[in-house]
Amino acid sequence: MKHRYALALVVLALLAATTAGATEQLMVYAYKNCLGLVQTGGAHATLVPGLEYTATVDGNAQANPNSLSVYDGVLCYYYDAARPNHPVLKYLPKAEELTFTATSGGFYAFLADKTLKDVADNLGGMTVTLTPAAGGDRLDLSVDGVFNCLGLEDFGASKIILTPGTHYAAQVTGEAWTNNSGDGFFDGLFVFYREFGTGRHPIIDALDIGETLNFRIHETGWFYAFLVDDDYNAVGNNDGLLTITFEEETPVESQTWGRVKALFR
């Protein structure tokens, strides 16, 4: 009985803490926060339509430069023949691979940094290896740390300043699409930020609709989100809006969760 009473008190406290947590929102518009990769510097590969490829990445591209700021992967934009009008946004880490069937639309890979000024201080590069299942040649796509790295402030990414050192849970909702196609919906967007206490190491990732991104924001507080398309002509046909909601985890929430866990130890 005692434990049930304690559990009830903790659950009530948890509900109160959850409602007390602050939330912020970042709007990402498909027509103004979507970058044209031809113009902004994405590395491009032309593949054999209908052929299945497996992509992997390796390299040592650095940002700003700093020995702790090595990029862990690249951002990819392409179409899969299974849904030829549906754009795929994918973050490809060094330890993973992605498999898709190529279309005539090609394949783009690129990095991101805060501004063009930051990009000018970058070093090194990444190599995306595209290996066909059969009947084609393997292709190595070079992603230069300077020339294929986008300055997000200069090219129109959406930006928010969060409370430095604060833990957040971020989720994206909404609808955004390209090329006026009914099947051209984005499943999510790209994000760029830094974690608290990690110095200058950049985090670049894809946040899909329905996923939750948990992080502690860097001392500078900035967080960028954006979409991409192959060129500005295609961007001109984009429409829709995605919204990222950031829910702040308060100290009360952290303490309450600790009390809940203690009851079951």
C-alpha positions as CSV (number, residue, x, y, z in Angstrom):
1,M,0.0,0.0,0.0
2,K,2.8,2.3,0.9
3,H,4.5,1.7,-2.5
4,R,1.2,2.3,-4.3
5,Y,0.7,5.6,-2.5
6,A,4.3,6.7,-3.2
7,L,3.9,5.7,-6.9
8,A,0.7,7.8,-7.2
9,L,2.5,10.8,-5.7
10,V,5.4,10.4,-8.1
11,V,3.1,10.0,-11.1
12,L,1.2,13.1,-10.2
13,A,4.5,15.0,-9.8
14,L,5.6,13.6,-13.2
15,L,2.4,14.9,-14.9
16,A,2.9,18.3,-13.3
17,A,6.6,18.4,-14.4
18,T,5.6,17.4,-17.9
19,T,3.1,20.2,-18.3
20,A,5.6,22.6,-16.8
21,G,8.3,21.9,-19.3
22,A,8.8,24.8,-21.8
23,T,8.3,24.2,-25.5
24,E,9.6,26.1,-28.5
25,Q,9.0,25.7,-32.2
26,L,11.0,26.1,-35.4
27,M,9.2,26.5,-38.7
28,V,10.8,25.0,-41.9
29,Y,9.2,26.2,-45.1
30,A,9.7,24.1,-48.3
31,Y,9.9,27.2,-50.5
32,K,12.4,29.2,-48.5
33,N,14.4,26.8,-46.2
34,C,15.1,24.3,-49.0
35,L,18.6,24.5,-50.6
36,G,19.3,23.9,-54.3
37,L,22.3,21.4,-54.4
38,V,23.5,22.3,-57.9
39,Q,23.9,25.9,-56.8
40,T,25.1,25.4,-53.3
41,G,27.8,22.8,-53.9
42,G,26.5,19.2,-53.4
43,A,28.8,16.5,-55.0
44,H,26.8,14.8,-57.7
45,A,27.0,11.3,-59.2
46,T,25.1,10.1,-62.3
47,L,24.0,6.4,-61.8
48,V,22.5,3.7,-64.1
49,P,18.7,4.0,-63.8
50,G,17.1,0.8,-62.5
51,L,20.4,-0.6,-61.1
52,E,20.6,-1.3,-57.3
53,Y,23.4,0.4,-55.5
54,T,24.9,0.2,-52.0
55,A,26.4,3.4,-50.6
56,T,29.1,3.6,-47.9
57,V,31.2,6.5,-46.7
58,D,34.7,7.0,-45.3
59,G,37.1,9.9,-44.9
60,N,38.4,12.6,-42.6
61,A,36.6,15.9,-43.3
62,Q,37.0,18.4,-40.5
63,A,35.2,21.6,-39.5
64,N,36.7,24.9,-38.4
65,P,39.4,23.1,-38.1
66,N,39.7,21.2,-34.9
67,S,41.1,17.7,-34.1
68,L,37.7,16.9,-32.4
69,S,35.6,18.2,-35.2
70,V,35.7,15.3,-37.7
71,Y,32.4,14.7,-39.5
72,D,30.9,11.3,-38.8
73,G,29.2,11.0,-42.2
74,V,27.5,12.8,-45.0
75,L,24.1,14.0,-46.0
76,C,22.5,12.3,-49.0
77,Y,19.7,13.3,-51.4
78,Y,18.4,11.0,-54.1
79,Y,15.4,9.3,-55.6
80,D,14.6,5.5,-55.3
81,A,13.1,3.9,-58.4
82,A,10.5,2.3,-56.2
83,R,9.0,5.8,-55.7
84,P,10.4,7.9,-58.5
85,N,8.8,11.2,-57.4
86,H,9.5,10.8,-53.7
87,P,12.7,12.5,-52.5
88,V,14.9,10.6,-50.0
89,L,16.8,12.6,-47.4
90,K,19.3,10.4,-45.6
91,Y,22.2,10.9,-43.2
92,L,24.8,8.2,-44.0
93,P,27.3,7.6,-41.1
94,K,30.6,6.0,-41.6
95,A,29.6,2.7,-40.0
96,E,26.5,2.2,-42.0
97,E,25.3,1.7,-45.6
98,L,22.2,2.4,-47.6
99,T,20.8,0.4,-50.5
100,F,18.5,1.8,-53.2
101,T,17.6,1.5,-56.9
102,A,18.9,4.4,-59.0
103,T,16.8,6.7,-61.1
104,S,17.8,9.3,-63.8
105,G,17.7,11.9,-61.0
106,G,21.1,11.1,-59.8
107,F,22.7,11.1,-56.3
108,Y,24.0,14.0,-54.2
109,A,26.2,13.9,-51.1
110,F,27.3,16.9,-49.1
111,L,28.3,18.3,-45.7
112,A,26.9,21.3,-43.7
113,D,28.4,24.1,-41.6
114,K,27.0,27.2,-39.9
115,T,28.2,29.8,-42.4
116,L,30.4,30.1,-45.5
117,K,33.0,31.7,-43.3
118,D,33.1,28.4,-41.3
119,V,33.3,26.4,-44.5
120,A,36.4,28.2,-45.6
121,D,38.2,26.9,-42.5
122,N,37.2,23.3,-43.2
123,L,39.7,20.6,-44.1
124,G,39.8,17.1,-45.7
125,G,37.1,15.2,-47.5
126,M,34.8,12.2,-47.5
127,T,34.4,9.5,-50.1
128,V,31.0,7.9,-50.9
129,T,31.5,4.6,-52.6
130,L,28.5,3.5,-54.7
131,T,28.7,-0.2,-55.5
132,P,26.2,-1.7,-58.0
133,A,24.7,-5.1,-57.3
134,A,25.5,-6.2,-60.9
135,G,26.1,-5.0,-64.4
136,G,27.7,-1.6,-63.6
137,D,30.9,0.0,-62.4
138,R,31.7,1.0,-58.8
139,L,31.8,4.8,-58.4
140,D,33.7,6.8,-55.8
141,L,32.1,10.2,-55.2
142,S,34.4,12.8,-53.6
143,V,32.8,15.2,-51.1
144,D,35.3,18.0,-50.4
145,G,35.2,19.5,-46.9
146,V,35.2,23.0,-48.4
147,F,33.6,22.9,-51.9
148,N,30.8,20.4,-51.0
149,C,30.0,21.9,-47.6
150,L,27.0,24.2,-47.4
151,G,27.0,27.4,-45.4
152,L,23.5,27.2,-43.8
153,E,23.0,30.8,-42.8
154,D,24.0,32.0,-46.3
155,F,21.7,29.6,-48.2
156,G,18.5,29.9,-46.1
157,A,18.3,27.2,-43.4
158,S,15.9,27.9,-40.6
159,K,17.5,28.7,-37.3
160,I,16.5,28.8,-33.6
161,I,18.5,29.8,-30.5
162,L,17.7,27.4,-27.6
163,T,18.7,27.7,-24.0
164,P,22.4,26.6,-23.7
165,G,23.0,23.5,-21.7
166,T,19.4,22.5,-21.7
167,H,18.1,19.0,-22.5
168,Y,15.5,18.8,-25.3
169,A,13.3,16.3,-27.0
170,A,12.6,17.4,-30.6
171,Q,9.9,16.0,-33.0
172,V,8.9,17.1,-36.5
173,T,5.3,17.3,-37.9
174,G,3.7,18.7,-41.0
175,E,3.7,18.2,-44.7
176,A,6.3,19.6,-47.2
177,W,6.8,18.4,-50.8
178,T,8.7,19.1,-54.0
179,N,8.0,19.5,-57.7
180,N,4.3,19.8,-57.3
181,S,4.1,16.1,-57.1
182,G,1.5,14.3,-55.1
183,D,4.1,11.6,-54.3
184,G,6.9,14.2,-53.6
185,F,6.5,14.5,-49.9
186,F,9.6,14.8,-47.6
187,D,9.6,12.3,-44.7
188,G,11.5,14.7,-42.5
189,L,14.4,17.2,-42.7
190,F,18.1,17.7,-42.0
191,V,19.4,19.2,-38.7
192,F,22.7,20.7,-37.8
193,Y,23.8,21.6,-34.2
194,R,26.4,20.9,-31.5
195,E,26.0,19.0,-28.3
196,F,26.8,20.6,-24.9
197,G,30.4,20.1,-23.8
198,T,31.7,18.6,-27.0
199,G,33.6,21.6,-28.2
200,R,33.4,22.2,-32.0
201,H,32.2,18.8,-33.1
202,P,29.3,19.2,-35.6
203,I,26.2,17.0,-35.4
204,I,24.5,16.5,-38.8
205,D,21.6,14.2,-39.0
206,A,18.2,13.5,-40.6
207,L,15.1,13.8,-38.3
208,D,12.2,11.9,-39.7
209,I,8.5,12.5,-39.0
210,G,7.6,10.3,-36.1
211,E,11.1,10.1,-34.6
212,T,12.3,11.9,-31.4
213,L,15.7,13.5,-31.2
214,N,17.0,13.8,-27.6
215,F,20.0,16.1,-27.1
216,R,21.6,18.7,-24.8
217,I,22.2,21.9,-26.7
218,H,25.7,23.4,-27.0
219,E,26.8,26.6,-25.1
220,T,26.1,28.7,-28.2
221,G,22.4,27.6,-28.3
222,W,22.0,27.5,-32.1
223,F,20.1,24.8,-34.0
224,Y,19.6,24.7,-37.8
225,A,17.0,22.7,-39.9
226,F,16.6,22.6,-43.7
227,L,15.4,20.7,-46.7
228,V,17.2,20.2,-50.0
229,D,16.3,19.8,-53.7
230,D,18.5,19.3,-56.8
231,D,18.4,22.9,-58.0
232,Y,16.6,26.2,-57.5
233,N,14.3,25.6,-60.4
234,A,12.9,22.5,-58.6
235,V,12.9,24.5,-55.3
236,G,10.6,27.0,-57.0
237,N,7.9,24.3,-57.2
238,N,8.2,23.3,-53.5
239,D,5.5,24.0,-50.9
240,G,4.3,23.1,-47.5
241,L,5.6,23.5,-43.9
242,L,7.4,21.3,-41.4
243,T,7.4,22.2,-37.7
244,I,10.0,21.1,-35.1
245,T,8.7,21.2,-31.5
246,F,11.4,21.3,-28.8
247,E,10.2,20.2,-25.4
248,E,12.5,21.2,-22.6
249,E,13.3,18.7,-19.9
250,T,13.3,20.5,-16.6
251,P,15.3,19.6,-13.5
252,V,12.0,18.6,-11.8
253,E,11.3,16.1,-14.6
254,S,14.8,14.5,-14.2
255,Q,14.4,14.2,-10.4
256,T,10.9,12.7,-10.9
257,W,12.0,10.1,-13.3
258,G,14.8,9.1,-10.9
259,R,12.2,8.6,-8.2
260,V,10.0,6.5,-10.5
261,K,13.0,4.2,-11.3
262,A,13.9,3.9,-7.7
263,L,10.5,2.4,-6.9
264,F,11.3,-0.6,-9.2
265,R,14.8,-1.3,-8.1
